[in-house]
Amino acid sequence: MIIRNNVPIYDICWLNHAKGGIIGAYYEPENKEELVKLCRSLYNERKNFDVIGHTSNIYFLPSYSVDIMISTRKVKNLEVQEDFIIADCGVPVSSLARQMVNDGIMGFEGLIDLPGTVAASVYGNASCYGCSINALLESFELLRYDGKIAVLKIEDLKLSHRTSSLKCGELQGVIISVKLRKKQGDVNLLKQQAEKIHQTRKLSQPGPKDNLGSIYYSTGSWKVYSYIPRFIVRCYSLFLKILGNTTEKRMQKNKKLFFSILGITELLPYVHDWNRYIWKDEKSHELFWEYHKIHQKLFKNSKFEIVIKGLT
């Protein structure tokens, strides 16, 4: 067990570029047994604590502090059986997926670039290019508040788009391990599919650095507020096409015009698209809420998919 005290949150989380809050006691169990023992002890003492994996879907506000935090990053034992895969909660999805693709195991080819742990993937019902951990889930171990470990099934998660009964708080506890079904496929075909998905993702999405993936469950439909600026941009784009501008140049110029019309040009360096925000410097933390404010004006659905710690 690794224990550190008074740890700055931005030293251990996915994002940085800010002076944030402090973790009073930061624990890193090195196996499942240490994790269970620690959580049981804290439950018995009725102490509140955060449990994190890679935090690739968590935004810790700079003002957020916590007394106790447990990281599962080192709890990553993996056991590949004949028909099932037993993965501890901290196993990274991307490394698991790459190993399974190389072994010719189906269902992982779309997950090779998905950040986060298997437990977080179950918790948030994450999916990528038609693949998800929950689509392969046979069962999972959940350490409950009473200290007992329950073996639960997929139906207990009450899944809907990018959420579950765990994420909604209806079901509570700490995921200890997951049991996944294993089905053999054509290794060469799976490698080809995985590489194609990898290249598609590189072209269509920013890299994992400084962003948390999809900010909202869905951008949804545009509101009336957006109609006039969008019409102007479409006319401008048509004019640029006539002048021979490439698609990439048109997209860049269209974005700049759209942001100018809305009076939010200061957000240009931080908004990759309307569901991807880049925390590239300290100012980005200040401007995030301006981004959210304009998103609410533009779209009918601005419900956060990311978990925001410190939001009252």
KEKE-3310 file (N, C-alpha, C; in steps of 0.2 Angstrom, whole numbers, plus 5000, padded with zeros to 4 digits):
npx = (5004:5003:5005:5001:5002:4993:4992:4993:4978:4979:4991:4989:4978:4970:4969:4979:4988:4983:4981:4975:4964:4968:4972:4969:4973:4981:4978:4986:4982:4990:4985:4970:4966:4971:4964:4951:4952:4956:4945:4934:4938:4937:4923:4918:4923:4915:4919:4920:4925:4934:4935:4945:4950:4959:4955:4950:4938:4934:4932:4940:4936:4946:4944:4941:4943:4948:4946:4950:4956:4956:4966:4964:4973:4984:4979:4978:4977:4976:4967:4967:4956:4949:4936:4933:4937:4945:4946:4954:4949:4957:4963:4968:4958:4962:4975:4971:4962:4970:4979:4969:4965:4976:4977:4967:4954:4937:4927:4934:4940:4936:4940:4953:4959:4953:4953:4955:4949:4943:4933:4929:4923:4913:4905:4902:4896:4903:4907:4914:4915:4906:4909:4910:4914:4904:4896:4902:4901:4900:4898:4901:4911:4905:4910:4901:4893:4891:4902:4902:4904:4896:4891:4886:4875:4873:4860:4858:4864:4856:4857:4858:4861:4877:4877:4873:4866:4875:4882:4872:4869:4860:4863:4876:4893:4910:4917:4926:4931:4929:4921:4922:4915:4923:4927:4933:4940:4945:4961:4969:4959:4953:4964:4966:4954:4955:4966:4961:4950:4958:4966:4955:4950:4961:4961:4948:4947:4953:4969:4972:4978:4975:4961:4944:4937:4920:4911:4897:4882:4875:4875:4863:4849:4850:4846:4834:4841:4853:4851:4852:4866:4871:4866:4872:4885:4885:4882:4894:4903:4900:4903:4917:4920:4918:4928:4938:4944:4950:4942:4947:4952:4940:4933:4940:4940:4926:4923:4930:4922:4910:4912:4915:4904:4896:4903:4913:4927:4938:4937:4941:4954:4951:4940:4938:4928:4910:4908:4919:4932:4947:4958:4971:4979:4981:4971:4961:4953:4946:4938:4930:4917:4911:4911:4902:4891:4888:4886:4874:4865:4865:4862:4849:4851:4862:4867:4879:4891:4903:4910:4909:4919:4916:4906:4893)
npy = (4994:5011:5026:5043:5060:5076:5079:5087:5089:5091:5084:5071:5069:5067:5079:5095:5110:5119:5126:5117:5109:5100:5083:5075:5062:5051:5036:5021:5006:4990:4978:4968:4963:4972:4984:4980:4978:4991:4999:4993:4996:5010:5011:5005:5015:5025:5034:5046:5045:5046:5036:5033:5030:5031:5043:5049:5053:5062:5078:5088:5102:5117:5121:5110:5100:5085:5074:5060:5049:5036:5027:5016:5012:5003:4991:4979:4965:4952:4939:4927:4915:4899:4902:4914:4931:4937:4952:4964:4979:4990:4988:4994:4999:5000:4994:4981:4978:4979:4968:4957:4959:4955:4942:4937:4938:4942:4957:4968:4976:4989:4996:4999:5012:5018:5027:5025:5014:4996:4995:5009:5009:5000:5007:5019:5015:5015:5016:5012:5014:5004:4994:4988:4987:4982:4975:4964:4959:4947:4946:4956:4960:4969:4979:4982:4995:4989:4981:4969:4958:4958:4948:4954:4956:4960:4966:4972:4984:4992:4999:5013:5026:5029:5028:5021:5012:5013:5025:5034:5033:5025:5012:5008:5007:4999:4994:4979:4969:4963:4951:4944:4939:4927:4926:4917:4924:4929:4932:4940:4947:4954:4962:4970:4977:4984:4992:5000:5007:5014:5023:5030:5036:5044:5054:5060:5064:5073:5070:5060:5069:5082:5083:5077:5068:5065:5078:5080:5070:5070:5081:5084:5092:5107:5123:5137:5149:5147:5147:5158:5162:5150:5149:5160:5156:5144:5150:5157:5147:5141:5151:5150:5138:5140:5148:5139:5134:5121:5107:5106:5119:5127:5122:5127:5141:5143:5139:5149:5161:5158:5158:5171:5178:5174:5180:5175:5172:5170:5158:5149:5143:5132:5124:5110:5103:5104:5095:5092:5098:5107:5107:5116:5126:5136:5146:5140:5133:5143:5147:5137:5136:5147:5141:5131:5138:5144:5133:5128:5138:5135:5121:5109:5099:5099:5090:5085:5072:5069:5067:5079:5085:5094:5102:5111)
npz = (5000:4995:5003:5003:5009:5009:4995:4980:4969:4955:4953:4951:4943:4927:4920:4920:4922:4932:4948:4960:4972:4987:4992:5006:5012:5002:4994:4987:4984:4981:4976:4974:4987:4996:4993:4996:5010:5014:5010:5017:5030:5030:5028:5040:5049:5045:5036:5023:5006:4990:4976:4963:4946:4931:4930:4918:4914:4923:4930:4940:4949:4951:4964:4972:4985:4995:5009:5009:4997:4985:4974:4961:4952:4952:4955:4946:4942:4930:4923:4911:4907:4900:4895:4900:4905:4919:4926:4937:4945:4941:4929:4914:4900:4887:4886:4889:4879:4868:4870:4870:4856:4850:4853:4847:4852:4851:4851:4857:4848:4845:4856:4858:4860:4870:4884:4902:4916:4917:4927:4928:4915:4916:4925:4919:4908:4896:4878:4862:4845:4842:4852:4869:4886:4894:4885:4885:4897:4910:4924:4939:4953:4968:4981:4994:5005:5017:5019:5013:4999:4984:4970:4955:4941:4923:4922:4934:4933:4926:4913:4902:4889:4890:4904:4921:4934:4944:4941:4942:4955:4961:4963:4974:4979:4978:4963:4962:4954:4937:4926:4911:4896:4884:4867:4854:4839:4822:4821:4812:4805:4816:4820:4809:4809:4821:4819:4808:4815:4824:4816:4811:4822:4825:4815:4817:4830:4844:4852:4867:4877:4888:4887:4891:4883:4877:4882:4885:4886:4874:4861:4855:4848:4838:4845:4842:4843:4837:4823:4814:4814:4810:4797:4791:4791:4783:4771:4769:4769:4757:4748:4750:4745:4732:4729:4729:4741:4752:4760:4774:4776:4774:4785:4796:4794:4794:4807:4814:4810:4815:4829:4830:4827:4837:4847:4855:4853:4861:4865:4855:4854:4863:4861:4853:4846:4847:4857:4863:4873:4877:4889:4890:4896:4911:4910:4903:4912:4918:4907:4904:4909:4902:4890:4892:4895:4883:4876:4881:4876:4863:4861:4864:4873:4886:4895:4907:4903:4908:4924:4937:4949:4964:4960:4965)
capx = (5000:5007:5001:5004:4998:4993:4994:4989:4974:4982:4997:4987:4972:4971:4971:4983:4987:4980:4983:4969:4963:4972:4970:4972:4977:4980:4980:4986:4982:4993:4981:4963:4965:4973:4959:4945:4953:4955:4938:4930:4940:4934:4916:4917:4924:4910:4922:4919:4931:4933:4938:4947:4954:4963:4951:4950:4932:4932:4934:4941:4937:4952:4942:4939:4948:4945:4950:4953:4956:4959:4967:4964:4978:4989:4975:4977:4978:4972:4968:4963:4954:4947:4930:4931:4943:4944:4950:4954:4945:4961:4965:4967:4954:4966:4980:4967:4959:4976:4981:4964:4965:4982:4976:4961:4947:4932:4923:4938:4944:4935:4942:4961:4961:4948:4956:4951:4949:4938:4928:4926:4920:4907:4902:4899:4893:4907:4907:4918:4915:4902:4912:4910:4915:4897:4893:4905:4901:4896:4897:4906:4911:4904:4910:4895:4894:4891:4908:4901:4906:4891:4892:4880:4874:4872:4854:4859:4867:4850:4860:4856:4866:4883:4876:4871:4863:4881:4884:4866:4869:4855:4867:4882:4899:4916:4918:4932:4933:4924:4921:4920:4915:4928:4925:4938:4939:4950:4966:4971:4954:4953:4970:4964:4948:4957:4970:4956:4947:4963:4967:4949:4950:4966:4959:4942:4946:4960:4973:4969:4981:4971:4954:4941:4932:4914:4909:4890:4879:4873:4874:4856:4847:4851:4841:4833:4847:4859:4849:4854:4873:4873:4864:4877:4891:4884:4883:4901:4906:4898:4908:4924:4921:4918:4935:4943:4947:4950:4937:4950:4952:4934:4931:4944:4937:4919:4923:4932:4917:4904:4914:4915:4897:4893:4907:4917:4933:4943:4936:4943:4959:4950:4935:4939:4921:4905:4907:4926:4935:4954:4961:4978:4982:4977:4965:4956:4949:4941:4934:4926:4910:4909:4910:4896:4885:4886:4883:4867:4861:4865:4859:4843:4853:4868:4868:4886:4893:4909:4909:4913:4920:4916:4900:4887)
capy = (5000:5017:5032:5050:5065:5082:5078:5092:5085:5091:5080:5064:5068:5067:5086:5099:5117:5123:5125:5115:5107:5095:5077:5074:5056:5048:5028:5017:4999:4987:4972:4968:4962:4978:4988:4978:4979:4998:5001:4990:4999:5016:5010:5004:5021:5029:5040:5047:5044:5046:5031:5035:5025:5035:5050:5052:5056:5066:5085:5090:5109:5119:5123:5104:5096:5079:5071:5053:5047:5029:5026:5009:5011:4998:4985:4977:4958:4950:4932:4924:4908:4896:4905:4920:4935:4940:4958:4968:4985:4995:4986:4999:4996:5001:4988:4975:4978:4977:4961:4953:4959:4951:4935:4935:4938:4947:4962:4973:4979:4996:4999:5000:5019:5020:5028:5023:5007:4992:4997:5015:5008:4997:5012:5024:5012:5018:5012:5016:5011:4998:4990:4991:4982:4980:4971:4957:4958:4941:4948:4960:4960:4975:4979:4987:4999:4984:4977:4962:4958:4955:4947:4956:4954:4966:4969:4976:4991:4996:5003:5017:5029:5032:5029:5015:5013:5015:5032:5038:5033:5021:5006:5011:5003:5000:4988:4976:4965:4961:4944:4946:4933:4927:4922:4917:4926:4929:4937:4945:4952:4959:4967:4975:4981:4988:4997:5005:5011:5018:5028:5034:5040:5049:5059:5063:5066:5075:5065:5060:5074:5088:5083:5071:5065:5068:5082:5079:5064:5071:5088:5085:5096:5114:5128:5142:5154:5145:5147:5164:5162:5144:5151:5164:5152:5140:5154:5159:5141:5140:5155:5148:5132:5142:5151:5133:5132:5114:5106:5108:5126:5129:5121:5131:5148:5143:5139:5156:5165:5156:5160:5178:5180:5173:5184:5170:5170:5168:5150:5146:5138:5127:5120:5106:5103:5106:5090:5091:5104:5106:5111:5117:5130:5138:5150:5135:5131:5149:5148:5131:5138:5151:5136:5127:5143:5145:5126:5128:5142:5132:5115:5107:5095:5100:5087:5082:5065:5069:5068:5085:5085:5100:5106:5111)
capz = (5000:4995:5006:5003:5012:5006:4988:4975:4965:4949:4952:4950:4939:4920:4918:4924:4920:4937:4955:4962:4979:4990:4994:5013:5012:4995:4995:4981:4985:4975:4974:4976:4994:5000:4991:5000:5017:5015:5009:5023:5036:5030:5029:5047:5052:5042:5033:5016:5002:4983:4972:4956:4941:4928:4930:4911:4913:4929:4930:4947:4949:4955:4971:4975:4990:4998:5014:5007:4990:4984:4967:4959:4946:4953:4956:4939:4940:4924:4922:4905:4907:4894:4893:4903:4907:4925:4927:4942:4943:4939:4922:4908:4895:4881:4886:4889:4872:4863:4872:4867:4849:4847:4855:4842:4855:4848:4855:4860:4843:4845:4863:4859:4861:4875:4891:4908:4918:4916:4932:4925:4909:4918:4929:4915:4902:4890:4872:4857:4839:4843:4857:4876:4891:4896:4880:4886:4905:4913:4931:4942:4961:4970:4988:4997:5011:5023:5019:5009:4991:4980:4963:4952:4934:4919:4923:4940:4931:4923:4908:4897:4886:4894:4912:4924:4941:4948:4940:4944:4963:4963:4966:4977:4981:4974:4959:4963:4948:4932:4923:4904:4891:4879:4861:4849:4832:4817:4824:4807:4804:4822:4820:4803:4811:4826:4816:4804:4820:4827:4811:4810:4828:4825:4811:4819:4837:4847:4856:4874:4881:4890:4886:4894:4879:4876:4888:4886:4884:4867:4860:4854:4842:4839:4847:4837:4844:4832:4816:4810:4813:4806:4790:4788:4790:4777:4765:4769:4767:4750:4744:4751:4741:4725:4728:4729:4748:4754:4766:4780:4777:4775:4792:4800:4793:4796:4815:4817:4809:4819:4835:4830:4827:4844:4852:4859:4849:4866:4866:4849:4856:4868:4858:4847:4843:4852:4863:4865:4876:4878:4895:4888:4900:4917:4908:4900:4918:4919:4901:4903:4911:4897:4885:4894:4895:4876:4873:4883:4872:4856:4860:4868:4878:4888:4902:4907:4903:4912:4931:4939:4957:4967:4958:4970)
cpx = (5004:5002:5005:4999:4999:4995:4990:4985:4977:4988:4995:4981:4974:4973:4976:4982:4983:4982:4976:4969:4969:4969:4973:4976:4975:4983:4980:4987:4986:4991:4974:4962:4966:4967:4953:4946:4953:4948:4933:4932:4937:4927:4914:4918:4919:4913:4921:4925:4929:4937:4939:4951:4959:4961:4951:4943:4929:4936:4934:4941:4943:4950:4941:4945:4944:4949:4954:4951:4959:4960:4967:4969:4983:4985:4973:4979:4974:4973:4963:4962:4951:4941:4929:4938:4941:4949:4949:4951:4950:4964:4964:4963:4958:4971:4976:4965:4965:4978:4976:4964:4971:4981:4970:4954:4943:4929:4927:4941:4942:4937:4949:4963:4957:4952:4952:4952:4943:4932:4925:4921:4913:4902:4898:4896:4897:4907:4911:4918:4912:4904:4911:4911:4909:4894:4896:4904:4897:4894:4902:4905:4910:4905:4905:4897:4894:4897:4908:4902:4900:4893:4886:4881:4873:4865:4854:4861:4862:4853:4856:4862:4871:4882:4874:4868:4869:4882:4878:4865:4864:4858:4874:4887:4905:4917:4925:4935:4928:4926:4918:4920:4920:4926:4930:4936:4945:4955:4968:4965:4953:4958:4968:4959:4950:4961:4966:4953:4952:4965:4961:4949:4955:4964:4953:4942:4953:4963:4970:4972:4976:4964:4951:4936:4926:4912:4901:4887:4878:4872:4867:4855:4849:4845:4840:4838:4852:4857:4852:4862:4875:4871:4870:4884:4891:4885:4890:4905:4906:4903:4915:4925:4922:4925:4940:4946:4945:4945:4940:4950:4945:4931:4934:4941:4930:4918:4925:4926:4911:4906:4914:4908:4894:4897:4911:4923:4938:4942:4939:4949:4957:4944:4937:4933:4916:4904:4914:4929:4942:4956:4969:4982:4978:4971:4959:4951:4944:4936:4929:4919:4907:4907:4903:4890:4883:4883:4876:4862:4860:4861:4854:4845:4861:4870:4875:4887:4899:4907:4913:4913:4920:4911:4895:4880)
cpy = (5006:5022:5038:5055:5072:5083:5083:5088:5085:5087:5073:5063:5069:5074:5089:5106:5121:5122:5124:5113:5102:5089:5076:5068:5052:5040:5025:5010:4995:4980:4973:4967:4968:4983:4986:4979:4986:5001:4999:4994:5006:5016:5009:5010:5026:5036:5040:5047:5044:5040:5033:5029:5030:5042:5053:5054:5060:5073:5087:5098:5111:5120:5116:5101:5090:5076:5065:5052:5041:5029:5018:5007:5005:4991:4982:4970:4956:4942:4930:4917:4905:4900:4912:4924:4938:4946:4962:4975:4990:4993:4991:4996:4995:4995:4981:4973:4976:4970:4956:4953:4955:4944:4933:4935:4944:4951:4968:4977:4987:5000:5000:5007:5022:5021:5025:5015:5003:4994:5004:5014:5005:5003:5017:5021:5015:5013:5016:5011:5004:4993:4993:4985:4978:4975:4964:4955:4952:4943:4953:4960:4968:4975:4985:4990:4994:4980:4970:4963:4954:4954:4948:4955:4961:4970:4973:4983:4995:5001:5007:5021:5032:5033:5022:5017:5015:5023:5036:5038:5028:5014:5009:5005:5003:4993:4986:4972:4964:4954:4945:4939:4933:4923:4923:4920:4925:4934:4942:4950:4957:4964:4972:4980:4986:4994:5002:5010:5016:5024:5033:5039:5046:5055:5063:5066:5069:5070:5065:5066:5080:5088:5076:5068:5068:5072:5081:5072:5064:5078:5089:5089:5104:5118:5133:5148:5153:5146:5152:5163:5156:5145:5155:5160:5147:5144:5156:5153:5139:5144:5153:5142:5134:5145:5145:5132:5125:5113:5108:5115:5129:5128:5125:5138:5148:5143:5146:5161:5164:5159:5168:5181:5180:5177:5180:5168:5168:5161:5146:5141:5132:5122:5117:5105:5104:5101:5088:5098:5102:5110:5111:5121:5132:5142:5145:5133:5137:5149:5142:5132:5143:5146:5132:5132:5144:5138:5126:5132:5139:5126:5113:5103:5096:5097:5084:5075:5064:5070:5074:5085:5092:5105:5105:5112)
cpz = (5000:4998:5005:5006:5009:4999:4984:4970:4958:4948:4950:4945:4931:4917:4922:4922:4925:4943:4958:4970:4981:4993:5001:5014:5005:4995:4988:4983:4979:4973:4977:4984:4998:4999:4995:5007:5018:5015:5015:5029:5036:5030:5036:5051:5050:5039:5025:5012:4994:4981:4965:4952:4938:4927:4923:4909:4919:4928:4937:4946:4953:4962:4975:4979:4993:5003:5012:5000:4989:4976:4966:4953:4946:4955:4949:4937:4934:4923:4916:4906:4900:4891:4895:4904:4914:4926:4933:4940:4940:4932:4917:4903:4888:4880:4886:4882:4867:4864:4869:4859:4846:4849:4851:4846:4853:4854:4858:4854:4843:4851:4864:4861:4867:4882:4897:4910:4917:4921:4930:4919:4911:4921:4924:4908:4895:4884:4867:4851:4839:4848:4864:4880:4893:4892:4881:4893:4907:4920:4933:4950:4963:4978:4990:5003:5018:5024:5015:5002:4988:4973:4959:4944:4930:4920:4929:4938:4928:4918:4904:4894:4890:4902:4914:4931:4946:4948:4942:4952:4965:4966:4968:4980:4977:4970:4960:4957:4943:4929:4916:4900:4886:4873:4856:4842:4828:4819:4819:4806:4810:4822:4814:4805:4816:4823:4812:4809:4823:4822:4811:4816:4828:4821:4813:4826:4839:4851:4863:4879:4882:4888:4889:4890:4878:4883:4890:4883:4877:4866:4858:4848:4844:4841:4842:4838:4839:4825:4812:4809:4809:4798:4787:4787:4784:4771:4764:4766:4759:4746:4745:4746:4734:4724:4728:4736:4749:4759:4772:4781:4778:4782:4797:4800:4795:4804:4817:4816:4814:4826:4835:4830:4834:4849:4857:4856:4854:4867:4860:4850:4860:4866:4852:4842:4848:4858:4865:4867:4878:4884:4894:4892:4906:4915:4905:4906:4919:4913:4900:4904:4905:4891:4886:4894:4887:4873:4875:4879:4865:4856:4865:4874:4880:4895:4901:4907:4908:4920:4934:4947:4959:4965:4963:4967)
residu = (MET:ILE:ILE:ARG:ASN:ASN:VAL:PRO:ILE:TYR:ASP:ILE:CYS:TRP:LEU:ASN:HIS:ALA:LYS:GLY:GLY:ILE:ILE:GLY:ALA:TYR:TYR:GLU:PRO:GLU:ASN:LYS:GLU:GLU:LEU:VAL:LYS:LEU:CYS:ARG:SER:LEU:TYR:ASN:GLU:ARG:LYS:ASN:PHE:ASP:VAL:ILE:GLY:HIS:THR:SER:ASN:ILE:TYR:PHE:LEU:PRO:SER:TYR:SER:VAL:ASP:ILE:MET:ILE:SER:THR:ARG:LYS:VAL:LYS:ASN:LEU:GLU:VAL:GLN:GLU:ASP:PHE:ILE:ILE:ALA:ASP:CYS:GLY:VAL:PRO:VAL:SER:SER:LEU:ALA:ARG:GLN:MET:VAL:ASN:ASP:GLY:ILE:MET:GLY:PHE:GLU:GLY:LEU:ILE:ASP:LEU:PRO:GLY:THR:VAL:ALA:ALA:SER:VAL:TYR:GLY:ASN:ALA:SER:CYS:TYR:GLY:CYS:SER:ILE:ASN:ALA:LEU:LEU:GLU:SER:PHE:GLU:LEU:LEU:ARG:TYR:ASP:GLY:LYS:ILE:ALA:VAL:LEU:LYS:ILE:GLU:ASP:LEU:LYS:LEU:SER:HIS:ARG:THR:SER:SER:LEU:LYS:CYS:GLY:GLU:LEU:GLN:GLY:VAL:ILE:ILE:SER:VAL:LYS:LEU:ARG:LYS:LYS:GLN:GLY:ASP:VAL:ASN:LEU:LEU:LYS:GLN:GLN:ALA:GLU:LYS:ILE:HIS:GLN:THR:ARG:LYS:LEU:SER:GLN:PRO:GLY:PRO:LYS:ASP:ASN:LEU:GLY:SER:ILE:TYR:TYR:SER:THR:GLY:SER:TRP:LYS:VAL:TYR:SER:TYR:ILE:PRO:ARG:PHE:ILE:VAL:ARG:CYS:TYR:SER:LEU:PHE:LEU:LYS:ILE:LEU:GLY:ASN:THR:THR:GLU:LYS:ARG:MET:GLN:LYS:ASN:LYS:LYS:LEU:PHE:PHE:SER:ILE:LEU:GLY:ILE:THR:GLU:LEU:LEU:PRO:TYR:VAL:HIS:ASP:TRP:ASN:ARG:TYR:ILE:TRP:LYS:ASP:GLU:LYS:SER:HIS:GLU:LEU:PHE:TRP:GLU:TYR:HIS:LYS:ILE:HIS:GLN:LYS:LEU:PHE:LYS:ASN:SER:LYS:PHE:GLU:ILE:VAL:ILE:LYS:GLY:LEU:THR)
# end
